[in-house]
Amino acid sequence: MIKCLQLFSFLFFCSVAYPQQNDFLSLKKRGRTIKNYFTGSPISFIHINGSLIEGTLERIYKDSIFLYNYDIRMTPTPWGTRFADTVDRYDLRYHFNEIAAIPKPGKSFEFVRNGTLFMIGGVGYAFLHTFNGIIQKRKIEPTTLAIAGGVALLGFTMKKLRKYYYPIGKRYTLSYITLATE
């Protein structure tokens, strides 16, 4: 009886003491770390074929990352309401060299930084100036429309020049770092 109890306790402690994976990915800009990705952390990246991949890191092992992703859909109930239901779990595996870019996290006031506010303001002011000129039977000033168009064009240029991802290449690198000694 004591040997059986010792065997079960040994198996229990072996299952609890299973070592964690020590490998991780590090996103760096010219040698300076921007973000580290460990087991259990969420990750999203753009694959080399252009598709966006999102999931949670299940394991990082021998230059490969193992992700899992849940397919969650809204399901109707008999009472006419809806609730979120998990349809399936997908296990994905990628080599870390298949990552072409990593999306940047959103910042506060992003609508000002990416030029959306300038586009809305320029087009809105041009519309109001034209509408008021027609209603009040006044001359529509071309300089005012040109300035409003210039503000909208500035916003459009800001939106096109804004980078929404870290492209992996010369400036940004993704390093596979292993801390396990075998």
VMD Tcl script that builds the backbone (N, CA, C; Angstrom):
set m [mol new atoms 546]
animate dup $m
set s [atomselect $m all]
$s set {name element resname resid chain x y z} {
  {N N MET 1 A 0.820 -1.194 0.000}
  {CA C MET 1 A 0.000 0.000 0.000}
  {C C MET 1 A 0.863 1.256 0.000}
  {N N ILE 2 A 1.935 1.258 0.762}
  {CA C ILE 2 A 2.805 2.429 0.846}
  {C C ILE 2 A 3.536 2.625 -0.478}
  {N N LYS 3 A 3.956 1.537 -1.113}
  {CA C LYS 3 A 4.625 1.667 -2.414}
  {C C LYS 3 A 3.679 2.225 -3.463}
  {N N CYS 4 A 2.433 1.825 -3.418}
  {CA C CYS 4 A 1.441 2.345 -4.359}
  {C C CYS 4 A 1.216 3.842 -4.123}
  {N N LEU 5 A 1.137 4.241 -2.852}
  {CA C LEU 5 A 0.975 5.649 -2.516}
  {C C LEU 5 A 2.194 6.459 -2.940}
  {N N GLN 6 A 3.388 5.904 -2.752}
  {CA C GLN 6 A 4.607 6.580 -3.194}
  {C C GLN 6 A 4.647 6.735 -4.715}
  {N N LEU 7 A 4.196 5.722 -5.423}
  {CA C LEU 7 A 4.170 5.787 -6.882}
  {C C LEU 7 A 3.218 6.885 -7.357}
  {N N PHE 8 A 2.012 6.943 -6.786}
  {CA C PHE 8 A 1.063 7.981 -7.183}
  {C C PHE 8 A 1.567 9.379 -6.834}
  {N N SER 9 A 2.177 9.541 -5.674}
  {CA C SER 9 A 2.714 10.855 -5.310}
  {C C SER 9 A 3.876 11.239 -6.214}
  {N N PHE 10 A 4.718 10.260 -6.596}
  {CA C PHE 10 A 5.815 10.549 -7.521}
  {C C PHE 10 A 5.278 10.992 -8.881}
  {N N LEU 11 A 4.265 10.304 -9.393}
  {CA C LEU 11 A 3.677 10.679 -10.669}
  {C C LEU 11 A 3.011 12.054 -10.587}
  {N N PHE 12 A 2.372 12.341 -9.467}
  {CA C PHE 12 A 1.743 13.644 -9.301}
  {C C PHE 12 A 2.780 14.766 -9.309}
  {N N PHE 13 A 3.848 14.596 -8.560}
  {CA C PHE 13 A 4.879 15.632 -8.500}
  {C C PHE 13 A 5.622 15.768 -9.820}
  {N N CYS 14 A 5.756 14.693 -10.562}
  {CA C CYS 14 A 6.386 14.780 -11.889}
  {C C CYS 14 A 5.510 15.578 -12.854}
  {N N SER 15 A 4.205 15.394 -12.755}
  {CA C SER 15 A 3.322 16.137 -13.657}
  {C C SER 15 A 3.280 17.620 -13.290}
  {N N VAL 16 A 3.402 17.957 -12.022}
  {CA C VAL 16 A 3.393 19.345 -11.594}
  {C C VAL 16 A 4.714 20.018 -11.917}
  {N N ALA 17 A 5.792 19.297 -11.835}
  {CA C ALA 17 A 7.128 19.863 -12.018}
  {C C ALA 17 A 7.590 19.827 -13.467}
  {N N TYR 18 A 6.671 19.672 -14.421}
  {CA C TYR 18 A 7.045 19.659 -15.826}
  {C C TYR 18 A 7.616 21.024 -16.196}
  {N N PRO 19 A 8.778 21.081 -16.815}
  {CA C PRO 19 A 9.427 22.379 -17.057}
  {C C PRO 19 A 8.691 23.193 -18.119}
  {N N GLN 20 A 8.739 24.501 -17.937}
  {CA C GLN 20 A 8.159 25.420 -18.911}
  {C C GLN 20 A 9.084 25.547 -20.108}
  {N N GLN 21 A 8.512 25.938 -21.238}
  {CA C GLN 21 A 9.326 26.222 -22.410}
  {C C GLN 21 A 10.034 27.552 -22.195}
  {N N ASN 22 A 11.313 27.597 -22.463}
  {CA C ASN 22 A 12.070 28.810 -22.247}
  {C C ASN 22 A 12.323 29.580 -23.533}
  {N N ASP 23 A 11.906 29.058 -24.667}
  {CA C ASP 23 A 12.138 29.743 -25.931}
  {C C ASP 23 A 11.152 30.899 -26.077}
  {N N PHE 24 A 11.603 31.968 -26.711}
  {CA C PHE 24 A 10.714 33.090 -26.982}
  {C C PHE 24 A 11.187 33.828 -28.219}
  {N N LEU 25 A 10.295 34.639 -28.763}
  {CA C LEU 25 A 10.600 35.473 -29.921}
  {C C LEU 25 A 10.766 36.908 -29.455}
  {N N SER 26 A 11.712 37.608 -30.049}
  {CA C SER 26 A 11.979 38.985 -29.678}
  {C C SER 26 A 11.957 39.847 -30.933}
  {N N LEU 27 A 11.080 40.861 -30.936}
  {CA C LEU 27 A 11.005 41.824 -32.026}
  {C C LEU 27 A 11.928 42.981 -31.677}
  {N N LYS 28 A 12.889 43.254 -32.559}
  {CA C LYS 28 A 13.888 44.281 -32.281}
  {C C LYS 28 A 13.969 45.277 -33.420}
  {N N LYS 29 A 14.258 46.529 -33.055}
  {CA C LYS 29 A 14.523 47.578 -34.033}
  {C C LYS 29 A 15.974 47.986 -33.853}
  {N N ARG 30 A 16.785 47.600 -34.830}
  {CA C ARG 30 A 18.224 47.884 -34.816}
  {C C ARG 30 A 18.872 47.457 -33.504}
  {N N GLY 31 A 18.554 46.248 -33.042}
  {CA C GLY 31 A 19.162 45.701 -31.845}
  {C C GLY 31 A 18.462 46.058 -30.547}
  {N N ARG 32 A 17.484 46.935 -30.578}
  {CA C ARG 32 A 16.765 47.349 -29.377}
  {C C ARG 32 A 15.413 46.637 -29.330}
  {N N THR 33 A 15.127 45.987 -28.215}
  {CA C THR 33 A 13.919 45.183 -28.099}
  {C C THR 33 A 12.670 46.048 -28.033}
  {N N ILE 34 A 11.704 45.733 -28.896}
  {CA C ILE 34 A 10.413 46.409 -28.888}
  {C C ILE 34 A 9.406 45.581 -28.094}
  {N N LYS 35 A 9.352 44.270 -28.378}
  {CA C LYS 35 A 8.404 43.400 -27.696}
  {C C LYS 35 A 8.918 41.968 -27.726}
  {N N ASN 36 A 8.624 41.233 -26.649}
  {CA C ASN 36 A 8.937 39.815 -26.565}
  {C C ASN 36 A 7.643 39.019 -26.571}
  {N N TYR 37 A 7.672 37.858 -27.205}
  {CA C TYR 37 A 6.509 36.973 -27.278}
  {C C TYR 37 A 6.862 35.666 -26.601}
  {N N PHE 38 A 6.155 35.356 -25.511}
  {CA C PHE 38 A 6.377 34.153 -24.739}
  {C C PHE 38 A 5.221 33.190 -24.924}
  {N N THR 39 A 5.370 31.977 -24.402}
  {CA C THR 39 A 4.302 30.999 -24.432}
  {C C THR 39 A 3.107 31.525 -23.648}
  {N N GLY 40 A 1.928 31.457 -24.243}
  {CA C GLY 40 A 0.704 31.932 -23.606}
  {C C GLY 40 A 0.335 33.359 -23.960}
  {N N SER 41 A 1.209 34.076 -24.648}
  {CA C SER 41 A 0.892 35.460 -24.985}
  {C C SER 41 A 0.193 35.523 -26.346}
  {N N PRO 42 A -0.721 36.476 -26.526}
  {CA C PRO 42 A -1.372 36.615 -27.835}
  {C C PRO 42 A -0.404 37.211 -28.847}
  {N N ILE 43 A -0.539 36.782 -30.084}
  {CA C ILE 43 A 0.317 37.285 -31.155}
  {C C ILE 43 A -0.516 37.428 -32.412}
  {N N SER 44 A -0.223 38.447 -33.178}
  {CA C SER 44 A -0.815 38.608 -34.500}
  {C C SER 44 A 0.300 39.045 -35.431}
  {N N PHE 45 A 0.300 38.481 -36.618}
  {CA C PHE 45 A 1.339 38.809 -37.584}
  {C C PHE 45 A 0.803 38.641 -38.991}
  {N N ILE 46 A 1.532 39.216 -39.928}
  {CA C ILE 46 A 1.187 39.093 -41.337}
  {C C ILE 46 A 2.104 38.033 -41.933}
  {N N HIS 47 A 1.504 37.014 -42.505}
  {CA C HIS 47 A 2.240 35.907 -43.109}
  {C C HIS 47 A 2.890 36.378 -44.403}
  {N N ILE 48 A 3.852 35.628 -44.897}
  {CA C ILE 48 A 4.533 36.025 -46.132}
  {C C ILE 48 A 3.597 36.012 -47.336}
  {N N ASN 49 A 2.460 35.310 -47.233}
  {CA C ASN 49 A 1.493 35.335 -48.342}
  {C C ASN 49 A 0.509 36.503 -48.216}
  {N N GLY 50 A 0.623 37.317 -47.139}
  {CA C GLY 50 A -0.197 38.511 -46.999}
  {C C GLY 50 A -1.391 38.381 -46.076}
  {N N SER 51 A -1.672 37.189 -45.572}
  {CA C SER 51 A -2.833 37.022 -44.702}
  {C C SER 51 A -2.474 37.344 -43.251}
  {N N LEU 52 A -3.458 37.841 -42.518}
  {CA C LEU 52 A -3.275 38.174 -41.114}
  {C C LEU 52 A -3.563 36.943 -40.269}
  {N N ILE 53 A -2.633 36.566 -39.411}
  {CA C ILE 53 A -2.763 35.407 -38.540}
  {C C ILE 53 A -2.817 35.915 -37.103}
  {N N GLU 54 A -3.820 35.466 -36.360}
  {CA C GLU 54 A -3.958 35.842 -34.959}
  {C C GLU 54 A -4.163 34.593 -34.130}
  {N N GLY 55 A -3.642 34.611 -32.927}
  {CA C GLY 55 A -3.815 33.471 -32.048}
  {C C GLY 55 A -3.033 33.651 -30.762}
  {N N THR 56 A -3.023 32.607 -29.971}
  {CA C THR 56 A -2.287 32.579 -28.718}
  {C C THR 56 A -1.147 31.579 -28.867}
  {N N LEU 57 A 0.045 31.984 -28.438}
  {CA C LEU 57 A 1.206 31.105 -28.551}
  {C C LEU 57 A 1.044 29.932 -27.591}
  {N N GLU 58 A 1.018 28.758 -28.151}
  {CA C GLU 58 A 0.917 27.570 -27.324}
  {C C GLU 58 A 2.306 27.057 -26.968}
  {N N ARG 59 A 3.218 27.145 -27.950}
  {CA C ARG 59 A 4.566 26.637 -27.727}
  {C C ARG 59 A 5.504 27.229 -28.764}
  {N N ILE 60 A 6.735 27.455 -28.369}
  {CA C ILE 60 A 7.786 27.883 -29.288}
  {C C ILE 60 A 8.888 26.853 -29.159}
  {N N TYR 61 A 9.163 26.146 -30.252}
  {CA C TYR 61 A 10.090 25.029 -30.166}
  {C C TYR 61 A 10.807 24.864 -31.492}
  {N N LYS 62 A 12.110 24.864 -31.452}
  {CA C LYS 62 A 12.973 24.628 -32.607}
  {C C LYS 62 A 12.582 25.497 -33.799}
  {N N ASP 63 A 12.604 26.783 -33.634}
  {CA C ASP 63 A 12.329 27.762 -34.683}
  {C C ASP 63 A 10.890 27.741 -35.202}
  {N N SER 64 A 9.995 27.036 -34.548}
  {CA C SER 64 A 8.604 26.988 -34.969}
  {C C SER 64 A 7.728 27.535 -33.852}
  {N N ILE 65 A 6.646 28.179 -34.253}
  {CA C ILE 65 A 5.681 28.649 -33.272}
  {C C ILE 65 A 4.384 27.879 -33.479}
  {N N PHE 66 A 3.813 27.455 -32.376}
  {CA C PHE 66 A 2.567 26.717 -32.383}
  {C C PHE 66 A 1.504 27.622 -31.784}
  {N N LEU 67 A 0.460 27.896 -32.552}
  {CA C LEU 67 A -0.612 28.785 -32.126}
  {C C LEU 67 A -1.906 28.005 -32.010}
  {N N TYR 68 A -2.810 28.542 -31.239}
  {CA C TYR 68 A -4.184 28.069 -31.315}
  {C C TYR 68 A -5.095 29.274 -31.433}
  {N N ASN 69 A -6.138 29.093 -32.210}
  {CA C ASN 69 A -7.075 30.164 -32.506}
  {C C ASN 69 A -8.480 29.604 -32.351}
  {N N TYR 70 A -9.349 30.380 -31.727}
  {CA C TYR 70 A -10.733 29.958 -31.536}
  {C C TYR 70 A -11.627 30.607 -32.577}
  {N N ASP 71 A -12.533 29.827 -33.129}
  {CA C ASP 71 A -13.550 30.337 -34.043}
  {C C ASP 71 A -14.802 30.602 -33.217}
  {N N ILE 72 A -15.055 31.886 -32.935}
  {CA C ILE 72 A -16.176 32.283 -32.096}
  {C C ILE 72 A -17.207 32.991 -32.973}
  {N N ARG 73 A -18.430 32.499 -32.916}
  {CA C ARG 73 A -19.513 33.071 -33.727}
  {C C ARG 73 A -20.719 33.355 -32.850}
  {N N MET 74 A -21.530 34.289 -33.312}
  {CA C MET 74 A -22.760 34.621 -32.603}
  {C C MET 74 A -23.842 33.606 -32.989}
  {N N THR 75 A -24.484 33.028 -31.983}
  {CA C THR 75 A -25.496 32.003 -32.196}
  {C C THR 75 A -26.842 32.514 -31.680}
  {N N PRO 76 A -27.904 32.352 -32.471}
  {CA C PRO 76 A -29.219 32.810 -31.996}
  {C C PRO 76 A -29.799 31.869 -30.934}
  {N N THR 77 A -30.613 32.432 -30.070}
  {CA C THR 77 A -31.314 31.649 -29.056}
  {C C THR 77 A -32.787 31.574 -29.425}
  {N N PRO 78 A -33.552 30.703 -28.777}
  {CA C PRO 78 A -34.998 30.634 -29.070}
  {C C PRO 78 A -35.753 31.907 -28.707}
  {N N TRP 79 A -35.175 32.774 -27.879}
  {CA C TRP 79 A -35.835 33.993 -27.447}
  {C C TRP 79 A -35.500 35.193 -28.321}
  {N N GLY 80 A -34.778 34.982 -29.406}
  {CA C GLY 80 A -34.474 36.054 -30.340}
  {C C GLY 80 A -33.219 36.847 -30.012}
  {N N THR 81 A -32.483 36.432 -29.008}
  {CA C THR 81 A -31.223 37.105 -28.681}
  {C C THR 81 A -30.065 36.291 -29.233}
  {N N ARG 82 A -28.863 36.800 -29.063}
  {CA C ARG 82 A -27.679 36.107 -29.558}
  {C C ARG 82 A -26.647 36.013 -28.451}
  {N N PHE 83 A -25.804 34.974 -28.543}
  {CA C PHE 83 A -24.699 34.848 -27.607}
  {C C PHE 83 A -23.488 34.298 -28.349}
  {N N ALA 84 A -22.307 34.590 -27.813}
  {CA C ALA 84 A -21.064 34.136 -28.437}
  {C C ALA 84 A -20.850 32.665 -28.109}
  {N N ASP 85 A -20.561 31.886 -29.143}
  {CA C ASP 85 A -20.353 30.461 -28.968}
  {C C ASP 85 A -19.071 30.060 -29.678}
  {N N THR 86 A -18.275 29.226 -29.036}
  {CA C THR 86 A -17.037 28.731 -29.641}
  {C C THR 86 A -17.368 27.559 -30.548}
  {N N VAL 87 A -17.081 27.721 -31.830}
  {CA C VAL 87 A -17.393 26.683 -32.805}
  {C C VAL 87 A -16.261 25.671 -32.882}
  {N N ASP 88 A -15.026 26.144 -32.924}
  {CA C ASP 88 A -13.900 25.235 -33.110}
  {C C ASP 88 A -12.624 25.889 -32.598}
  {N N ARG 89 A -11.613 25.072 -32.381}
  {CA C ARG 89 A -10.281 25.534 -32.022}
  {C C ARG 89 A -9.321 25.018 -33.088}
  {N N TYR 90 A -8.545 25.941 -33.654}
  {CA C TYR 90 A -7.606 25.582 -34.697}
  {C C TYR 90 A -6.195 25.601 -34.135}
  {N N ASP 91 A -5.453 24.548 -34.388}
  {CA C ASP 91 A -4.047 24.498 -34.021}
  {C C ASP 91 A -3.234 24.819 -35.262}
  {N N LEU 92 A -2.381 25.839 -35.170}
  {CA C LEU 92 A -1.593 26.305 -36.304}
  {C C LEU 92 A -0.113 26.188 -35.978}
  {N N ARG 93 A 0.701 25.997 -37.017}
  {CA C ARG 93 A 2.142 25.887 -36.832}
  {C C ARG 93 A 2.825 26.654 -37.950}
  {N N TYR 94 A 3.766 27.521 -37.572}
  {CA C TYR 94 A 4.509 28.317 -38.541}
  {C C TYR 94 A 5.973 28.364 -38.136}
  {N N HIS 95 A 6.835 28.453 -39.122}
  {CA C HIS 95 A 8.244 28.731 -38.862}
  {C C HIS 95 A 8.360 30.233 -38.646}
  {N N PHE 96 A 9.240 30.660 -37.759}
  {CA C PHE 96 A 9.266 32.085 -37.450}
  {C C PHE 96 A 9.777 32.918 -38.618}
  {N N ASN 97 A 10.396 32.304 -39.619}
  {CA C ASN 97 A 10.803 33.037 -40.818}
  {C C ASN 97 A 9.622 33.307 -41.761}
  {N N GLU 98 A 8.467 32.694 -41.509}
  {CA C GLU 98 A 7.282 32.941 -42.328}
  {C C GLU 98 A 6.557 34.220 -41.927}
  {N N ILE 99 A 7.035 34.898 -40.901}
  {CA C ILE 99 A 6.423 36.130 -40.438}
  {C C ILE 99 A 7.000 37.283 -41.239}
  {N N ALA 100 A 6.162 37.979 -42.000}
  {CA C ALA 100 A 6.613 39.091 -42.836}
  {C C ALA 100 A 6.532 40.418 -42.109}
  {N N ALA 101 A 5.541 40.589 -41.240}
  {CA C ALA 101 A 5.369 41.855 -40.514}
  {C C ALA 101 A 4.531 41.606 -39.278}
  {N N ILE 102 A 4.656 42.520 -38.329}
  {CA C ILE 102 A 3.866 42.463 -37.103}
  {C C ILE 102 A 3.118 43.782 -36.976}
  {N N PRO 103 A 1.777 43.746 -36.795}
  {CA C PRO 103 A 1.013 44.992 -36.681}
  {C C PRO 103 A 1.421 45.803 -35.456}
  {N N LYS 104 A 1.422 47.121 -35.620}
  {CA C LYS 104 A 1.711 48.006 -34.495}
  {C C LYS 104 A 0.488 48.089 -33.590}
  {N N PRO 105 A 0.699 48.204 -32.296}
  {CA C PRO 105 A -0.454 48.398 -31.413}
  {C C PRO 105 A -1.034 49.793 -31.598}
  {N N GLY 106 A -2.327 49.909 -31.434}
  {CA C GLY 106 A -2.982 51.199 -31.591}
  {C C GLY 106 A -2.605 52.159 -30.476}
  {N N LYS 107 A -2.523 53.431 -30.811}
  {CA C LYS 107 A -2.193 54.460 -29.827}
  {C C LYS 107 A -3.399 55.366 -29.637}
  {N N SER 108 A -3.328 56.197 -28.611}
  {CA C SER 108 A -4.417 57.120 -28.371}
  {C C SER 108 A -4.438 58.205 -29.449}
  {N N PHE 109 A -5.610 58.697 -29.752}
  {CA C PHE 109 A -5.831 59.708 -30.779}
  {C C PHE 109 A -5.288 59.263 -32.144}
  {N N GLU 110 A -5.509 58.011 -32.472}
  {CA C GLU 110 A -5.033 57.471 -33.745}
  {C C GLU 110 A -5.729 58.150 -34.920}
  {N N PHE 111 A -6.969 58.592 -34.747}
  {CA C PHE 111 A -7.689 59.251 -35.838}
  {C C PHE 111 A -7.059 60.599 -36.193}
  {N N VAL 112 A -6.313 61.210 -35.279}
  {CA C VAL 112 A -5.599 62.446 -35.592}
  {C C VAL 112 A -4.259 62.109 -36.247}
  {N N ARG 113 A -3.596 61.085 -35.731}
  {CA C ARG 113 A -2.281 60.705 -36.241}
  {C C ARG 113 A -2.336 60.161 -37.667}
  {N N ASN 114 A -3.407 59.450 -37.996}
  {CA C ASN 114 A -3.452 58.861 -39.337}
  {C C ASN 114 A -4.149 59.753 -40.365}
  {N N GLY 115 A -4.572 60.962 -39.997}
  {CA C GLY 115 A -5.109 61.915 -40.954}
  {C C GLY 115 A -6.597 61.866 -41.179}
  {N N THR 116 A -7.316 60.999 -40.498}
  {CA C THR 116 A -8.758 60.902 -40.688}
  {C C THR 116 A -9.459 62.200 -40.309}
  {N N LEU 117 A -9.033 62.802 -39.220}
  {CA C LEU 117 A -9.649 64.050 -38.776}
  {C C LEU 117 A -9.445 65.168 -39.795}
  {N N PHE 118 A -8.282 65.215 -40.423}
  {CA C PHE 118 A -8.019 66.241 -41.437}
  {C C PHE 118 A -8.876 66.016 -42.684}
  {N N MET 119 A -9.036 64.767 -43.084}
  {CA C MET 119 A -9.878 64.488 -44.254}
  {C C MET 119 A -11.332 64.865 -43.984}
  {N N ILE 120 A -11.848 64.480 -42.818}
  {CA C ILE 120 A -13.231 64.810 -42.482}
  {C C ILE 120 A -13.411 66.321 -42.377}
  {N N GLY 121 A -12.451 66.988 -41.731}
  {CA C GLY 121 A -12.544 68.438 -41.571}
  {C C GLY 121 A -12.481 69.176 -42.891}
  {N N GLY 122 A -11.553 68.783 -43.784}
  {CA C GLY 122 A -11.418 69.461 -45.076}
  {C C GLY 122 A -12.636 69.274 -45.958}
  {N N VAL 123 A -13.113 68.042 -46.068}
  {CA C VAL 123 A -14.290 67.778 -46.908}
  {C C VAL 123 A -15.534 68.412 -46.292}
  {N N GLY 124 A -15.656 68.341 -44.975}
  {CA C GLY 124 A -16.819 68.932 -44.301}
  {C C GLY 124 A -16.866 70.441 -44.454}
  {N N TYR 125 A -15.710 71.103 -44.335}
  {CA C TYR 125 A -15.693 72.553 -44.487}
  {C C TYR 125 A -15.996 72.959 -45.926}
  {N N ALA 126 A -15.469 72.212 -46.890}
  {CA C ALA 126 A -15.769 72.518 -48.297}
  {C C ALA 126 A -17.260 72.329 -48.578}
  {N N PHE 127 A -17.850 71.277 -48.030}
  {CA C PHE 127 A -19.280 71.041 -48.223}
  {C C PHE 127 A -20.111 72.160 -47.584}
  {N N LEU 128 A -19.782 72.540 -46.347}
  {CA C LEU 128 A -20.540 73.597 -45.673}
  {C C LEU 128 A -20.396 74.937 -46.383}
  {N N HIS 129 A -19.203 75.242 -46.857}
  {CA C HIS 129 A -19.003 76.506 -47.572}
  {C C HIS 129 A -19.832 76.539 -48.860}
  {N N THR 130 A -19.824 75.429 -49.592}
  {CA C THR 130 A -20.598 75.355 -50.828}
  {C C THR 130 A -22.100 75.405 -50.528}
  {N N PHE 131 A -22.544 74.650 -49.534}
  {CA C PHE 131 A -23.964 74.606 -49.181}
  {C C PHE 131 A -24.451 75.982 -48.713}
  {N N ASN 132 A -23.689 76.640 -47.850}
  {CA C ASN 132 A -24.073 77.974 -47.380}
  {C C ASN 132 A -24.063 79.001 -48.513}
  {N N GLY 133 A -23.122 78.881 -49.424}
  {CA C GLY 133 A -23.086 79.785 -50.569}
  {C C GLY 133 A -24.301 79.639 -51.454}
  {N N ILE 134 A -24.757 78.405 -51.658}
  {CA C ILE 134 A -25.942 78.172 -52.487}
  {C C ILE 134 A -27.194 78.658 -51.766}
  {N N ILE 135 A -27.344 78.342 -50.489}
  {CA C ILE 135 A -28.538 78.719 -49.728}
  {C C ILE 135 A -28.637 80.243 -49.587}
  {N N GLN 136 A -27.526 80.888 -49.251}
  {CA C GLN 136 A -27.546 82.335 -49.006}
  {C C GLN 136 A -27.328 83.155 -50.281}
  {N N LYS 137 A -27.167 82.474 -51.384}
  {CA C LYS 137 A -26.955 83.111 -52.685}
  {C C LYS 137 A -25.753 84.055 -52.660}
  {N N ARG 138 A -24.662 83.533 -52.105}
  {CA C ARG 138 A -23.405 84.273 -52.065}
  {C C ARG 138 A -22.390 83.569 -52.956}
  {N N LYS 139 A -21.324 84.288 -53.220}
  {CA C LYS 139 A -20.271 83.750 -54.074}
  {C C LYS 139 A -19.491 82.671 -53.306}
  {N N ILE 140 A -19.253 81.568 -53.991}
  {CA C ILE 140 A -18.444 80.488 -53.416}
  {C C ILE 140 A -16.984 80.811 -53.710}
  {N N GLU 141 A -16.206 81.012 -52.652}
  {CA C GLU 141 A -14.805 81.420 -52.791}
  {C C GLU 141 A -13.938 80.228 -53.189}
  {N N PRO 142 A -13.246 80.310 -54.324}
  {CA C PRO 142 A -12.374 79.209 -54.727}
  {C C PRO 142 A -11.165 79.046 -53.801}
  {N N THR 143 A -10.700 80.143 -53.191}
  {CA C THR 143 A -9.560 80.012 -52.277}
  {C C THR 143 A -9.951 79.215 -51.034}
  {N N THR 144 A -11.172 79.418 -50.548}
  {CA C THR 144 A -11.631 78.656 -49.379}
  {C C THR 144 A -11.751 77.179 -49.721}
  {N N LEU 145 A -12.282 76.884 -50.910}
  {CA C LEU 145 A -12.373 75.486 -51.343}
  {C C LEU 145 A -10.990 74.882 -51.547}
  {N N ALA 146 A -10.034 75.672 -52.035}
  {CA C ALA 146 A -8.670 75.181 -52.238}
  {C C ALA 146 A -8.007 74.868 -50.901}
  {N N ILE 147 A -8.212 75.728 -49.910}
  {CA C ILE 147 A -7.632 75.474 -48.585}
  {C C ILE 147 A -8.255 74.229 -47.959}
  {N N ALA 148 A -9.578 74.094 -48.071}
  {CA C ALA 148 A -10.259 72.911 -47.533}
  {C C ALA 148 A -9.796 71.650 -48.255}
  {N N GLY 149 A -9.631 71.730 -49.568}
  {CA C GLY 149 A -9.115 70.591 -50.323}
  {C C GLY 149 A -7.675 70.266 -49.940}
  {N N GLY 150 A -6.883 71.299 -49.659}
  {CA C GLY 150 A -5.503 71.067 -49.227}
  {C C GLY 150 A -5.437 70.374 -47.880}
  {N N VAL 151 A -6.332 70.735 -46.959}
  {CA C VAL 151 A -6.375 70.073 -45.655}
  {C C VAL 151 A -6.781 68.617 -45.823}
  {N N ALA 152 A -7.783 68.357 -46.687}
  {CA C ALA 152 A -8.201 66.979 -46.949}
  {C C ALA 152 A -7.082 66.191 -47.621}
  {N N LEU 153 A -6.358 66.819 -48.545}
  {CA C LEU 153 A -5.233 66.157 -49.203}
  {C C LEU 153 A -4.106 65.873 -48.209}
  {N N LEU 154 A -3.878 66.792 -47.269}
  {CA C LEU 154 A -2.883 66.556 -46.222}
  {C C LEU 154 A -3.264 65.340 -45.383}
  {N N GLY 155 A -4.539 65.223 -45.024}
  {CA C GLY 155 A -5.000 64.059 -44.267}
  {C C GLY 155 A -4.846 62.769 -45.052}
  {N N PHE 156 A -5.154 62.818 -46.352}
  {CA C PHE 156 A -4.997 61.639 -47.194}
  {C C PHE 156 A -3.531 61.226 -47.286}
  {N N THR 157 A -2.636 62.202 -47.418}
  {CA C THR 157 A -1.202 61.921 -47.472}
  {C C THR 157 A -0.716 61.332 -46.155}
  {N N MET 158 A -1.204 61.871 -45.042}
  {CA C MET 158 A -0.829 61.323 -43.733}
  {C C MET 158 A -1.267 59.872 -43.588}
  {N N LYS 159 A -2.467 59.564 -44.093}
  {CA C LYS 159 A -2.972 58.191 -44.000}
  {C C LYS 159 A -2.141 57.229 -44.848}
  {N N LYS 160 A -1.716 57.682 -46.028}
  {CA C LYS 160 A -0.927 56.818 -46.900}
  {C C LYS 160 A 0.502 56.626 -46.389}
  {N N LEU 161 A 1.056 57.633 -45.736}
  {CA C LEU 161 A 2.425 57.530 -45.246}
  {C C LEU 161 A 2.528 56.833 -43.896}
  {N N ARG 162 A 1.434 56.680 -43.189}
  {CA C ARG 162 A 1.461 56.059 -41.862}
  {C C ARG 162 A 1.712 54.570 -41.995}
  {N N LYS 163 A 2.649 54.055 -41.219}
  {CA C LYS 163 A 2.945 52.624 -41.202}
  {C C LYS 163 A 2.141 51.966 -40.084}
  {N N TYR 164 A 1.404 50.928 -40.428}
  {CA C TYR 164 A 0.568 50.240 -39.465}
  {C C TYR 164 A 1.171 48.917 -39.021}
  {N N TYR 165 A 2.387 48.635 -39.415}
  {CA C TYR 165 A 3.025 47.377 -39.065}
  {C C TYR 165 A 4.537 47.556 -39.032}
  {N N TYR 166 A 5.206 46.615 -38.363}
  {CA C TYR 166 A 6.661 46.558 -38.347}
  {C C TYR 166 A 7.091 45.548 -39.411}
  {N N PRO 167 A 7.633 45.985 -40.552}
  {CA C PRO 167 A 8.062 45.014 -41.569}
  {C C PRO 167 A 9.376 44.349 -41.143}
  {N N ILE 168 A 9.388 43.037 -41.158}
  {CA C ILE 168 A 10.580 42.293 -40.768}
  {C C ILE 168 A 11.571 42.358 -41.923}
  {N N GLY 169 A 12.762 42.833 -41.640}
  {CA C GLY 169 A 13.767 42.988 -42.694}
  {C C GLY 169 A 15.004 43.660 -42.153}
  {N N LYS 170 A 15.389 44.786 -42.775}
  {CA C LYS 170 A 16.618 45.477 -42.392}
  {C C LYS 170 A 16.477 46.163 -41.034}
  {N N ARG 171 A 15.450 46.974 -40.877}
  {CA C ARG 171 A 15.309 47.770 -39.658}
  {C C ARG 171 A 14.737 46.952 -38.505}
  {N N TYR 172 A 13.702 46.163 -38.766}
  {CA C TYR 172 A 13.070 45.362 -37.727}
  {C C TYR 172 A 13.438 43.899 -37.938}
  {N N THR 173 A 13.842 43.241 -36.858}
  {CA C THR 173 A 14.201 41.827 -36.933}
  {C C THR 173 A 13.422 41.053 -35.883}
  {N N LEU 174 A 13.152 39.808 -36.198}
  {CA C LEU 174 A 12.486 38.903 -35.276}
  {C C LEU 174 A 13.483 37.805 -34.950}
  {N N SER 175 A 13.883 37.727 -33.689}
  {CA C SER 175 A 14.912 36.776 -33.274}
  {C C SER 175 A 14.290 35.646 -32.476}
  {N N TYR 176 A 14.744 34.443 -32.754}
  {CA C TYR 176 A 14.355 33.266 -31.980}
  {C C TYR 176 A 15.420 33.068 -30.914}
  {N N ILE 177 A 15.000 33.132 -29.655}
  {CA C ILE 177 A 15.953 33.028 -28.542}
  {C C ILE 177 A 15.577 31.812 -27.713}
  {N N THR 178 A 16.558 30.954 -27.506}
  {CA C THR 178 A 16.352 29.779 -26.674}
  {C C THR 178 A 17.211 29.892 -25.419}
  {N N LEU 179 A 16.624 29.594 -24.291}
  {CA C LEU 179 A 17.325 29.630 -23.015}
  {C C LEU 179 A 17.518 28.251 -22.439}
  {N N ALA 180 A 16.939 27.248 -23.083}
  {CA C ALA 180 A 17.030 25.869 -22.574}
  {C C ALA 180 A 18.388 25.293 -22.911}
  {N N THR 181 A 18.948 24.584 -21.968}
  {CA C THR 181 A 20.206 23.880 -22.205}
  {C C THR 181 A 19.892 22.398 -22.281}
  {N N GLU 182 A 20.308 21.810 -23.348}
  {CA C GLU 182 A 19.999 20.386 -23.538}
  {C C GLU 182 A 21.248 19.574 -23.499}
}
mol reanalyze $m
mol bondsrecalc $m
mol representation Tube
mol addrep $m
